[in-house]
Amino acid sequence: MFNVNIFTAIIVLIMGIYDMSYAFNRRKQPTNKGGIRAFMALGIIFTIAGIVMIVRVLIK
């Protein structure tokens, strides 16, 4: 398929965790309700993709 660098996988995983923490910390603010679901969805996608990338690098 495609080759993934370990550093790319780590950056994607960190970005996913950061997006989820941003959405989790901003959920109680009444003025910032619009992008919370988007940040949480992106965080989940990036976290899963980062874990899959790390597993693929370690198996290889």
C-alpha positions in Angstrom: 0.0 0.0 0.0 2.0 3.0 1.3 5.0 3.5 3.5 4.5 5.5 6.7 7.2 7.1 8.7 7.1 6.7 12.5 7.3 10.4 13.0 4.3 11.0 10.8 2.3 8.5 12.7 3.3 10.1 16.0 2.3 13.6 14.8 -1.1 12.3 13.5 -1.7 10.7 16.9 -0.7 13.8 18.8 -2.9 15.9 16.6 -5.9 13.7 17.2 -5.4 13.8 21.0 -5.0 17.6 20.9 -8.3 18.0 18.9 -10.2 15.8 21.3 -8.8 17.6 24.3 -9.7 21.0 22.7 -13.3 19.9 22.1 -13.5 18.3 25.6 -12.2 21.5 27.3 -14.5 23.9 25.3 -17.8 21.9 25.7 -19.0 24.1 28.6 -18.6 27.5 27.0 -21.9 28.8 25.6 -20.3 30.9 22.8 -18.3 28.1 21.3 -20.8 25.3 20.5 -20.4 25.3 16.7 -17.1 23.6 16.2 -17.0 21.2 19.2 -18.5 18.3 17.3 -16.2 18.9 14.3 -13.1 19.0 16.5 -14.2 15.8 18.3 -14.9 14.0 15.1 -11.5 15.0 13.6 -9.8 14.0 16.9 -11.3 10.6 16.8 -10.4 10.1 13.1 -6.8 11.3 13.7 -6.4 9.2 16.8 -7.6 6.0 15.1 -5.5 6.8 12.0 -2.4 7.4 14.2 -2.8 4.2 16.1 -3.3 2.3 12.8 -0.2 3.9 11.3 1.9 3.1 14.4 0.8 -0.5 14.4 1.6 -0.8 10.7 5.1 0.6 11.3 5.8 -1.7 14.2 4.5 -4.8 12.4 6.7 -4.0 9.3 
